[in-house]
Amino acid sequence: MKFTVDDYGFYGKFGGAYIPEMLYPNVEELRQNYLKIMQEPDFQEEFQSLLKDYVGRPTPLYFAKRLSEKYNTKIYLKREDLNHTGAHKINNTVGQILLAKRLGKTRIIAETGAGQHGVATATVCALMGIECVVYMGEVDIKRQAPNVARMKMLGASVVPATSGSKTLKDATNEAIRDWINNPENTYYIIGSVVGPHPYPDMVARFQSVISEEMMAQLQEKEGRDYPDYVVACVGGGSNAAGAFYHYLDRPEVKLVAVEAAGLGVDSGESAATSVLGKEGIIHGSRTLLMQTEDGQVTEPYSISAGLDYPGVGPLHAHLFDTKRAIFESVTDEEALQAVLELTRLEGIIPALETAHALAAVGRLGAKPDDVVVVNLSGRGDKDLATYLERFHFDE
């Protein structure tokens, strides 16, 4: 079974590039050049040097002793929350800004939900002195105010998306519209393993540093380079793609993708694409997608701004379809409890997105000697307003 992308941009039956003619030259230019550029020694040298000295990699693989005792298994946390800007998103934006520069682009656009990708994009644009426009749903602008402030401080223009549910899907629509209108000078830094080929593959490659480091770190700590389980949250799915990447062809590693069930899978307020989705096309690729009988996109919902996407990246759709990955879904309430649990047991406040992955650990049926790695994709300071509102610490 092949889990990497084929020459046409497909993972099994998912993927491809379903794009308006206006965008064909941009996407084609990227498709023809991305692997070639990424393999150039000077690109790799600059990329690796920025990951080390700017982003702060490698991120630690931390043995969570008290959490492990609670669940009677060995739990390690891959600390992506310790990256510069507070999440895994920066791995990808560093890579893509270097690509954009080599393609001669002078303006960057991006979409963001939780705001971590927006912050990471604004950060690398400030680093390189390039104009930056970030599209963000009006609802997300309100619930992720600290990240909006960061983006503006970094010099980015933040443009609200006011259509639909005013969240991530709508921000992506606006970004694609901008790209169609400005194809010559503009490069679109997509933040997840979604969109037309080559984006899902390219983003997964930039994020694969996560599982690459994991292998060396596990070898050192456990005497073998693989865990029994890798657990990661999935909206579009870039942190999961990075955490799974080097284990895709290793059946001894169980891959666990955790989606947002929102108020419950059957509540009508959910973002559990694997359960509720069927095949369709969104934002340039064929994937699993929440939609009505007549093919209209269903509005997703999750308490976490980074997970309320109605689709899932084509790689994850393929992992679901082939049963290579186990898909779980976690409600808002379960995620909030996992936030408190990690905070009180390990002194680490996770992002709401990450908390979904943490909440699934108790369901794995892991044995005492099993090694479970949870990808701790982001830190929780962007979600403090939500936490304060929901936990009522003042009472």
C-alpha positions as a Markdown table, in Angstrom:
| # | Residue | x | y | z |
|---|---|---|---|---|
| 1 | Met | 0.0 | 0.0 | 0.0 |
| 2 | Lys | 1.4 | 3.4 | -1.0 |
| 3 | Phe | 0.9 | 6.3 | 1.4 |
| 4 | Thr | 3.0 | 8.9 | -0.4 |
| 5 | Val | 1.6 | 11.1 | -3.2 |
| 6 | Asp | 1.7 | 9.9 | -6.8 |
| 7 | Asp | 2.9 | 11.9 | -9.9 |
| 8 | Tyr | -0.6 | 13.3 | -10.4 |
| 9 | Gly | -0.9 | 14.5 | -6.8 |
| 10 | Phe | -3.2 | 11.7 | -5.6 |
| 11 | Tyr | -3.1 | 9.6 | -2.4 |
| 12 | Gly | -5.2 | 6.7 | -3.6 |
| 13 | Lys | -8.4 | 8.3 | -4.9 |
| 14 | Phe | -7.9 | 11.6 | -2.9 |
| 15 | Gly | -6.0 | 14.7 | -3.8 |
| 16 | Gly | -5.3 | 16.2 | -7.3 |
| 17 | Ala | -5.5 | 19.8 | -8.3 |
| 18 | Tyr | -9.1 | 21.0 | -9.1 |
| 19 | Ile | -8.4 | 24.7 | -9.7 |
| 20 | Pro | -9.7 | 27.6 | -11.8 |
| 21 | Glu | -7.8 | 28.2 | -15.1 |
| 22 | Met | -6.5 | 31.5 | -13.7 |
| 23 | Leu | -4.5 | 29.7 | -11.1 |
| 24 | Tyr | -3.1 | 27.0 | -13.3 |
| 25 | Pro | 0.2 | 28.8 | -14.1 |
| 26 | Asn | 0.9 | 29.4 | -10.3 |
| 27 | Val | 0.2 | 25.9 | -9.2 |
| 28 | Glu | 2.0 | 24.4 | -12.2 |
| 29 | Glu | 5.1 | 26.6 | -11.5 |
| 30 | Leu | 5.1 | 25.3 | -8.0 |
| 31 | Arg | 4.5 | 21.7 | -8.9 |
| 32 | Gln | 7.4 | 21.7 | -11.4 |
| 33 | Asn | 9.8 | 23.4 | -9.0 |
| 34 | Tyr | 9.0 | 22.5 | -5.4 |
| 35 | Leu | 11.0 | 19.2 | -5.1 |
| 36 | Lys | 13.9 | 20.5 | -7.2 |
| 37 | Ile | 14.2 | 23.7 | -5.0 |
| 38 | Met | 13.7 | 21.8 | -1.8 |
| 39 | Gln | 16.6 | 19.4 | -2.7 |
| 40 | Glu | 19.1 | 22.2 | -3.5 |
| 41 | Pro | 22.0 | 22.2 | -1.0 |
| 42 | Asp | 21.7 | 26.0 | -0.4 |
| 43 | Phe | 17.9 | 25.7 | 0.2 |
| 44 | Gln | 18.5 | 22.9 | 2.7 |
| 45 | Glu | 21.3 | 24.7 | 4.4 |
| 46 | Glu | 19.2 | 27.9 | 4.9 |
| 47 | Phe | 16.1 | 25.9 | 5.9 |
| 48 | Gln | 18.0 | 23.7 | 8.5 |
| 49 | Ser | 19.8 | 26.7 | 9.9 |
| 50 | Leu | 16.6 | 28.6 | 10.4 |
| 51 | Leu | 14.9 | 25.6 | 12.0 |
| 52 | Lys | 17.8 | 25.3 | 14.5 |
| 53 | Asp | 18.6 | 28.9 | 15.3 |
| 54 | Tyr | 15.3 | 30.7 | 14.7 |
| 55 | Val | 12.6 | 28.2 | 15.3 |
| 56 | Gly | 14.5 | 26.4 | 18.1 |
| 57 | Arg | 14.5 | 22.8 | 16.9 |
| 58 | Pro | 14.9 | 20.0 | 17.7 |
| 59 | Thr | 11.9 | 20.2 | 20.0 |
| 60 | Pro | 12.1 | 18.0 | 23.1 |
| 61 | Leu | 10.4 | 14.6 | 23.4 |
| 62 | Tyr | 9.3 | 14.8 | 27.0 |
| 63 | Phe | 8.3 | 11.8 | 29.1 |
| 64 | Ala | 5.1 | 12.9 | 30.9 |
| 65 | Lys | 5.6 | 10.9 | 34.2 |
| 66 | Arg | 2.4 | 11.8 | 36.0 |
| 67 | Leu | 0.2 | 11.5 | 32.9 |
| 68 | Ser | 1.8 | 8.1 | 32.2 |
| 69 | Glu | 1.0 | 7.0 | 35.8 |
| 70 | Lys | -2.6 | 8.1 | 35.4 |
| 71 | Tyr | -3.1 | 6.1 | 32.2 |
| 72 | Asn | -0.8 | 3.2 | 33.1 |
| 73 | Thr | 1.3 | 3.5 | 29.9 |
| 74 | Lys | 4.4 | 5.4 | 28.7 |
| 75 | Ile | 3.3 | 8.8 | 27.4 |
| 76 | Tyr | 5.8 | 11.1 | 25.6 |
| 77 | Leu | 4.9 | 14.6 | 24.4 |
| 78 | Lys | 6.5 | 15.9 | 21.3 |
| 79 | Arg | 6.9 | 19.5 | 22.4 |
| 80 | Glu | 5.9 | 21.5 | 19.2 |
| 81 | Asp | 4.5 | 24.1 | 21.6 |
| 82 | Leu | 8.1 | 25.1 | 22.4 |
| 83 | Asn | 8.7 | 26.3 | 18.8 |
| 84 | His | 9.1 | 30.0 | 18.1 |
| 85 | Thr | 5.5 | 31.4 | 17.8 |
| 86 | Gly | 4.1 | 28.5 | 19.9 |
| 87 | Ala | 3.1 | 25.8 | 17.4 |
| 88 | His | 4.2 | 23.4 | 14.6 |
| 89 | Lys | 3.0 | 25.9 | 12.0 |
| 90 | Ile | 6.4 | 27.7 | 11.8 |
| 91 | Asn | 8.1 | 24.6 | 10.4 |
| 92 | Asn | 6.1 | 25.0 | 7.2 |
| 93 | Thr | 6.1 | 28.8 | 6.8 |
| 94 | Val | 9.9 | 28.9 | 7.1 |
| 95 | Gly | 10.1 | 26.3 | 4.2 |
| 96 | Gln | 7.4 | 28.0 | 2.1 |
| 97 | Ile | 8.8 | 31.6 | 2.4 |
| 98 | Leu | 12.2 | 30.3 | 1.2 |
| 99 | Leu | 10.4 | 28.7 | -1.8 |
| 100 | Ala | 8.4 | 31.9 | -2.5 |
| 101 | Lys | 11.7 | 33.9 | -2.5 |
| 102 | Arg | 13.3 | 31.5 | -5.0 |
| 103 | Leu | 10.2 | 31.8 | -7.2 |
| 104 | Gly | 10.6 | 35.6 | -7.2 |
| 105 | Lys | 7.3 | 36.3 | -5.4 |
| 106 | Thr | 7.0 | 39.7 | -3.6 |
| 107 | Arg | 3.7 | 39.4 | -1.8 |
| 108 | Ile | 2.5 | 36.6 | 0.6 |
| 109 | Ile | -1.1 | 35.7 | 1.4 |
| 110 | Ala | -2.3 | 33.1 | 3.9 |
| 111 | Glu | -5.5 | 31.8 | 5.6 |
| 112 | Thr | -5.7 | 31.1 | 9.3 |
| 113 | Gly | -8.2 | 29.6 | 11.8 |
| 114 | Ala | -6.7 | 29.5 | 15.2 |
| 115 | Gly | -4.3 | 32.2 | 14.1 |
| 116 | Gln | -1.1 | 30.2 | 14.7 |
| 117 | His | -0.5 | 29.8 | 10.9 |
| 118 | Gly | -1.3 | 33.5 | 10.5 |
| 119 | Val | 1.3 | 34.4 | 13.2 |
| 120 | Ala | 3.8 | 32.0 | 11.7 |
| 121 | Thr | 3.3 | 33.5 | 8.2 |
| 122 | Ala | 3.5 | 37.1 | 9.5 |
| 123 | Thr | 6.6 | 36.1 | 11.4 |
| 124 | Val | 8.6 | 34.8 | 8.4 |
| 125 | Cys | 7.4 | 37.7 | 6.2 |
| 126 | Ala | 8.8 | 40.1 | 8.8 |
| 127 | Leu | 12.0 | 38.1 | 8.9 |
| 128 | Met | 12.3 | 38.3 | 5.1 |
| 129 | Gly | 10.8 | 41.8 | 4.6 |
| 130 | Ile | 8.0 | 40.7 | 2.4 |
| 131 | Glu | 4.4 | 42.1 | 2.3 |
| 132 | Cys | 1.9 | 39.8 | 4.2 |
| 133 | Val | -1.9 | 39.6 | 4.0 |
| 134 | Val | -3.7 | 37.1 | 6.3 |
| 135 | Tyr | -7.4 | 36.2 | 5.8 |
| 136 | Met | -9.2 | 35.1 | 8.9 |
| 137 | Gly | -12.9 | 34.5 | 9.7 |
| 138 | Glu | -14.7 | 37.2 | 11.6 |
| 139 | Val | -15.7 | 34.7 | 14.3 |
| 140 | Asp | -12.1 | 33.5 | 14.7 |
| 141 | Ile | -10.8 | 37.1 | 14.9 |
| 142 | Lys | -12.9 | 37.6 | 18.0 |
| 143 | Arg | -12.0 | 34.3 | 19.7 |
| 144 | Gln | -8.3 | 34.4 | 18.9 |
| 145 | Ala | -7.6 | 38.1 | 19.7 |
| 146 | Pro | -4.0 | 37.6 | 21.0 |
| 147 | Asn | -2.9 | 36.1 | 17.7 |
| 148 | Val | -4.6 | 38.9 | 15.7 |
| 149 | Ala | -2.7 | 41.4 | 17.8 |
| 150 | Arg | 0.6 | 39.5 | 17.1 |
| 151 | Met | 0.0 | 39.5 | 13.3 |
| 152 | Lys | -0.7 | 43.2 | 13.2 |
| 153 | Met | 2.4 | 43.9 | 15.4 |
| 154 | Leu | 4.4 | 41.9 | 12.9 |
| 155 | Gly | 3.2 | 44.1 | 10.1 |
| 156 | Ala | 0.6 | 41.9 | 8.5 |
| 157 | Ser | -2.8 | 43.1 | 7.2 |
| 158 | Val | -5.5 | 40.9 | 8.7 |
| 159 | Val | -8.6 | 40.8 | 6.5 |
| 160 | Pro | -11.8 | 39.5 | 8.0 |
| 161 | Ala | -13.8 | 36.8 | 6.1 |
| 162 | Thr | -17.5 | 37.7 | 6.6 |
| 163 | Ser | -19.3 | 35.0 | 4.5 |
| 164 | Gly | -20.6 | 31.6 | 5.6 |
| 165 | Ser | -19.7 | 30.6 | 9.1 |
| 166 | Lys | -17.0 | 33.3 | 9.2 |
| 167 | Thr | -14.3 | 30.7 | 10.1 |
| 168 | Leu | -11.5 | 28.8 | 8.5 |
| 169 | Lys | -13.3 | 27.6 | 5.4 |
| 170 | Asp | -14.4 | 31.1 | 4.5 |
| 171 | Ala | -10.9 | 32.6 | 5.2 |
| 172 | Thr | -9.5 | 30.0 | 2.7 |
| 173 | Asn | -12.1 | 31.0 | 0.1 |
| 174 | Glu | -11.1 | 34.7 | 0.5 |
| 175 | Ala | -7.4 | 33.8 | 0.2 |
| 176 | Ile | -8.0 | 31.8 | -3.0 |
| 177 | Arg | -10.0 | 34.7 | -4.4 |
| 178 | Asp | -7.1 | 37.1 | -3.7 |
| 179 | Trp | -4.7 | 34.7 | -5.4 |
| 180 | Ile | -6.9 | 34.5 | -8.6 |
| 181 | Asn | -6.8 | 38.3 | -8.7 |
| 182 | Asn | -3.0 | 38.7 | -8.1 |
| 183 | Pro | -1.4 | 35.7 | -9.8 |
| 184 | Glu | 1.8 | 37.3 | -10.9 |
| 185 | Asn | 3.5 | 38.6 | -7.7 |
| 186 | Thr | 1.6 | 36.7 | -5.0 |
| 187 | Tyr | 2.5 | 33.4 | -3.3 |
| 188 | Tyr | -0.1 | 31.6 | -1.2 |
| 189 | Ile | 1.3 | 30.0 | 1.9 |
| 190 | Ile | -1.2 | 27.3 | 2.7 |
| 191 | Gly | -1.1 | 26.3 | 6.4 |
| 192 | Ser | -2.2 | 22.7 | 6.3 |
| 193 | Val | -2.0 | 19.5 | 4.2 |
| 194 | Val | -5.0 | 20.8 | 2.1 |
| 195 | Gly | -5.5 | 22.6 | -1.2 |
| 196 | Pro | -4.4 | 21.6 | -4.7 |
| 197 | His | -1.3 | 19.4 | -5.3 |
| 198 | Pro | 1.5 | 20.0 | -4.6 |
| 199 | Tyr | 0.5 | 21.7 | -1.3 |
| 200 | Pro | -0.5 | 18.7 | 0.7 |
| 201 | Asp | 2.7 | 16.9 | -0.2 |
| 202 | Met | 4.9 | 20.0 | 0.3 |
| 203 | Val | 3.4 | 20.9 | 3.7 |
| 204 | Ala | 3.7 | 17.3 | 4.9 |
| 205 | Arg | 7.4 | 17.2 | 3.8 |
| 206 | Phe | 8.1 | 20.5 | 5.7 |
| 207 | Gln | 6.3 | 19.1 | 8.8 |
| 208 | Ser | 8.0 | 15.7 | 8.5 |
| 209 | Val | 10.9 | 17.1 | 10.7 |
| 210 | Ile | 8.6 | 16.2 | 13.6 |
| 211 | Ser | 8.7 | 12.4 | 13.1 |
| 212 | Glu | 12.3 | 12.6 | 11.9 |
| 213 | Glu | 13.3 | 14.0 | 15.3 |
| 214 | Met | 11.0 | 11.6 | 17.1 |
| 215 | Met | 12.8 | 8.6 | 15.6 |
| 216 | Ala | 16.2 | 9.8 | 16.9 |
| 217 | Gln | 14.8 | 10.8 | 20.3 |
| 218 | Leu | 12.9 | 7.5 | 20.8 |
| 219 | Gln | 16.1 | 5.6 | 19.8 |
| 220 | Glu | 17.9 | 7.4 | 22.6 |
| 221 | Lys | 15.1 | 7.1 | 25.2 |
| 222 | Glu | 13.6 | 3.7 | 24.4 |
| 223 | Gly | 16.3 | 1.9 | 22.4 |
| 224 | Arg | 14.0 | 1.8 | 19.3 |
| 225 | Asp | 13.1 | 4.4 | 16.8 |
| 226 | Tyr | 9.3 | 3.9 | 16.8 |
| 227 | Pro | 6.5 | 4.2 | 19.3 |
| 228 | Asp | 3.4 | 1.9 | 19.5 |
| 229 | Tyr | 1.1 | 4.8 | 19.0 |
| 230 | Val | 1.4 | 8.3 | 17.5 |
| 231 | Val | -1.6 | 10.5 | 18.4 |
| 232 | Ala | -2.3 | 13.9 | 16.8 |
| 233 | Cys | -5.3 | 16.2 | 16.3 |
| 234 | Val | -6.6 | 16.7 | 12.8 |
| 235 | Gly | -8.4 | 19.7 | 11.3 |
| 236 | Gly | -6.7 | 19.9 | 7.9 |
| 237 | Gly | -4.0 | 17.8 | 9.5 |
| 238 | Ser | -0.5 | 19.2 | 9.1 |
| 239 | Asn | 0.7 | 18.4 | 12.6 |
| 240 | Ala | -0.6 | 14.9 | 12.2 |
| 241 | Ala | 1.0 | 14.5 | 8.7 |
| 242 | Gly | 4.3 | 15.6 | 10.2 |
| 243 | Ala | 4.1 | 13.3 | 13.2 |
| 244 | Phe | 2.9 | 10.3 | 11.0 |
| 245 | Tyr | 5.2 | 10.9 | 8.0 |
| 246 | His | 8.2 | 8.6 | 8.8 |
| 247 | Tyr | 5.9 | 5.9 | 10.2 |
| 248 | Leu | 3.4 | 5.7 | 7.3 |
| 249 | Asp | 5.0 | 2.5 | 5.9 |
| 250 | Arg | 5.5 | 0.9 | 9.3 |
| 251 | Pro | 2.5 | -1.1 | 10.3 |
| 252 | Glu | 3.8 | -1.7 | 13.8 |
| 253 | Val | 3.1 | 1.9 | 14.6 |
| 254 | Lys | -0.6 | 2.7 | 15.2 |
| 255 | Leu | -1.5 | 6.2 | 13.8 |
| 256 | Val | -4.3 | 7.9 | 15.7 |
| 257 | Ala | -5.9 | 10.9 | 14.2 |
| 258 | Val | -8.3 | 12.9 | 16.5 |
| 259 | Glu | -11.0 | 15.1 | 15.1 |
| 260 | Ala | -13.3 | 17.6 | 16.8 |
| 261 | Ala | -16.7 | 16.2 | 17.6 |
| 262 | Gly | -17.9 | 19.6 | 18.8 |
| 263 | Leu | -21.1 | 19.2 | 20.7 |
| 264 | Gly | -21.3 | 15.6 | 19.6 |
| 265 | Val | -21.0 | 13.8 | 16.3 |
| 266 | Asp | -24.8 | 13.7 | 15.8 |
| 267 | Ser | -25.5 | 17.1 | 17.2 |
| 268 | Gly | -25.3 | 19.0 | 13.9 |
| 269 | Glu | -22.5 | 21.0 | 15.6 |
| 270 | Ser | -19.4 | 19.0 | 14.8 |
| 271 | Ala | -16.3 | 18.9 | 12.7 |
| 272 | Ala | -15.7 | 15.1 | 12.6 |
| 273 | Thr | -15.1 | 14.8 | 8.9 |
| 274 | Ser | -14.2 | 11.1 | 8.9 |
| 275 | Val | -17.6 | 10.2 | 10.4 |
| 276 | Leu | -19.8 | 12.8 | 8.7 |
| 277 | Gly | -18.0 | 13.3 | 5.4 |
| 278 | Lys | -18.2 | 11.8 | 2.0 |
| 279 | Glu | -16.1 | 12.3 | -1.1 |
| 280 | Gly | -16.1 | 15.7 | -2.6 |
| 281 | Ile | -13.9 | 18.6 | -3.7 |
| 282 | Ile | -13.0 | 21.5 | -1.5 |
| 283 | His | -10.3 | 24.1 | -2.0 |
| 284 | Gly | -8.7 | 22.4 | -4.9 |
| 285 | Ser | -8.5 | 18.8 | -3.9 |
| 286 | Arg | -10.7 | 15.7 | -3.8 |
| 287 | Thr | -11.1 | 14.5 | -0.2 |
| 288 | Leu | -13.6 | 13.6 | 2.5 |
| 289 | Leu | -15.9 | 16.6 | 3.1 |
| 290 | Met | -19.0 | 17.3 | 5.2 |
| 291 | Gln | -21.7 | 18.2 | 2.8 |
| 292 | Thr | -25.5 | 18.1 | 2.3 |
| 293 | Glu | -27.3 | 15.7 | 0.0 |
| 294 | Asp | -26.9 | 18.0 | -3.0 |
| 295 | Gly | -23.2 | 18.6 | -2.3 |
| 296 | Gln | -23.3 | 22.0 | -0.5 |
| 297 | Val | -20.6 | 22.3 | 2.1 |
| 298 | Thr | -21.9 | 21.8 | 5.7 |
| 299 | Glu | -20.8 | 24.4 | 8.2 |
| 300 | Pro | -18.5 | 22.7 | 10.7 |
| 301 | Tyr | -18.3 | 23.6 | 14.4 |
| 302 | Ser | -15.7 | 23.2 | 17.1 |
| 303 | Ile | -14.7 | 25.1 | 20.2 |
| 304 | Ser | -11.2 | 25.1 | 18.7 |
| 305 | Ala | -10.7 | 27.5 | 15.8 |
| 306 | Gly | -8.0 | 25.4 | 14.2 |
| 307 | Leu | -10.2 | 22.2 | 13.9 |
| 308 | Asp | -13.5 | 23.6 | 12.6 |
| 309 | Tyr | -12.7 | 22.8 | 8.9 |
| 310 | Pro | -15.4 | 20.8 | 6.9 |
| 311 | Gly | -12.8 | 18.6 | 5.1 |
| 312 | Val | -9.6 | 16.9 | 5.9 |
| 313 | Gly | -6.3 | 16.7 | 4.0 |
| 314 | Pro | -6.3 | 14.1 | 1.2 |
| 315 | Leu | -3.5 | 12.1 | 2.9 |
| 316 | His | -5.7 | 11.7 | 5.9 |
| 317 | Ala | -8.7 | 10.8 | 3.8 |
| 318 | His | -6.5 | 8.1 | 2.3 |
| 319 | Leu | -5.3 | 6.9 | 5.7 |
| 320 | Phe | -9.0 | 6.7 | 6.8 |
| 321 | Asp | -10.1 | 5.0 | 3.6 |
| 322 | Thr | -7.4 | 2.3 | 3.8 |
| 323 | Lys | -7.8 | 2.0 | 7.6 |
| 324 | Arg | -4.1 | 2.8 | 8.0 |
| 325 | Ala | -5.0 | 5.3 | 10.7 |
| 326 | Ile | -7.4 | 5.0 | 13.6 |
| 327 | Phe | -9.8 | 8.0 | 13.6 |
| 328 | Glu | -11.3 | 9.2 | 16.9 |
| 329 | Ser | -13.4 | 12.2 | 17.6 |
| 330 | Val | -13.5 | 14.3 | 20.9 |
| 331 | Thr | -16.1 | 16.7 | 22.1 |
| 332 | Asp | -15.5 | 20.3 | 23.3 |
| 333 | Glu | -16.1 | 19.2 | 26.8 |
| 334 | Glu | -13.7 | 16.3 | 26.7 |
| 335 | Ala | -11.0 | 18.6 | 25.2 |
| 336 | Leu | -11.5 | 21.1 | 27.9 |
| 337 | Gln | -11.1 | 18.4 | 30.6 |
| 338 | Ala | -7.9 | 17.3 | 28.9 |
| 339 | Val | -6.6 | 20.9 | 29.0 |
| 340 | Leu | -7.0 | 21.0 | 32.8 |
| 341 | Glu | -5.6 | 17.5 | 33.2 |
| 342 | Leu | -2.3 | 18.2 | 31.4 |
| 343 | Thr | -2.0 | 21.6 | 33.1 |
| 344 | Arg | -2.5 | 20.2 | 36.6 |
| 345 | Leu | -0.5 | 17.0 | 36.1 |
| 346 | Glu | 2.5 | 18.3 | 34.0 |
| 347 | Gly | 2.4 | 22.1 | 34.3 |
| 348 | Ile | 1.9 | 22.5 | 30.5 |
| 349 | Ile | -1.1 | 24.5 | 29.2 |
| 350 | Pro | -1.9 | 23.1 | 25.8 |
| 351 | Ala | -3.8 | 24.7 | 22.9 |
| 352 | Leu | -7.4 | 23.6 | 22.5 |
| 353 | Glu | -6.5 | 21.8 | 19.2 |
| 354 | Thr | -3.9 | 19.7 | 21.0 |
| 355 | Ala | -6.2 | 19.0 | 23.9 |
| 356 | His | -8.3 | 16.9 | 21.5 |
| 357 | Ala | -5.4 | 14.6 | 20.9 |
| 358 | Leu | -4.7 | 14.4 | 24.6 |
| 359 | Ala | -8.3 | 13.5 | 25.3 |
| 360 | Ala | -8.1 | 10.4 | 23.1 |
| 361 | Val | -5.2 | 8.8 | 25.0 |
| 362 | Gly | -7.4 | 7.0 | 27.5 |
| 363 | Arg | -9.3 | 5.3 | 24.7 |
| 364 | Leu | -6.3 | 3.6 | 23.0 |
| 365 | Gly | -6.2 | 0.5 | 25.2 |
| 366 | Ala | -2.4 | 1.0 | 25.5 |
| 367 | Lys | -0.6 | -1.5 | 27.6 |
| 368 | Pro | 1.8 | -0.5 | 30.5 |
| 369 | Asp | 4.9 | -1.1 | 28.3 |
| 370 | Asp | 3.5 | 0.6 | 25.2 |
| 371 | Val | 5.1 | 3.8 | 24.1 |
| 372 | Val | 2.6 | 6.5 | 23.2 |
| 373 | Val | 3.7 | 9.8 | 21.6 |
| 374 | Val | 1.2 | 12.6 | 21.6 |
| 375 | Asn | 2.1 | 15.5 | 19.3 |
| 376 | Leu | 1.8 | 18.5 | 21.5 |
| 377 | Ser | 1.1 | 20.8 | 18.5 |
| 378 | Gly | 0.6 | 24.1 | 20.2 |
| 379 | Arg | 0.6 | 26.1 | 23.5 |
| 380 | Gly | -2.5 | 27.4 | 25.1 |
| 381 | Asp | -1.9 | 31.1 | 25.6 |
| 382 | Lys | -4.0 | 31.9 | 22.6 |
| 383 | Asp | -7.0 | 30.1 | 24.2 |
| 384 | Leu | -6.7 | 31.6 | 27.7 |
| 385 | Ala | -9.9 | 33.8 | 27.2 |
| 386 | Thr | -11.9 | 30.6 | 26.4 |
| 387 | Tyr | -10.4 | 28.8 | 29.3 |
| 388 | Leu | -11.2 | 31.7 | 31.7 |
| 389 | Glu | -14.7 | 31.8 | 30.4 |
| 390 | Arg | -15.3 | 28.0 | 30.7 |
| 391 | Phe | -13.5 | 27.2 | 33.9 |
| 392 | His | -14.8 | 30.0 | 36.1 |
| 393 | Phe | -11.6 | 30.2 | 38.2 |
| 394 | Asp | -12.9 | 33.3 | 40.1 |
| 395 | Glu | -15.9 | 31.6 | 41.7 |
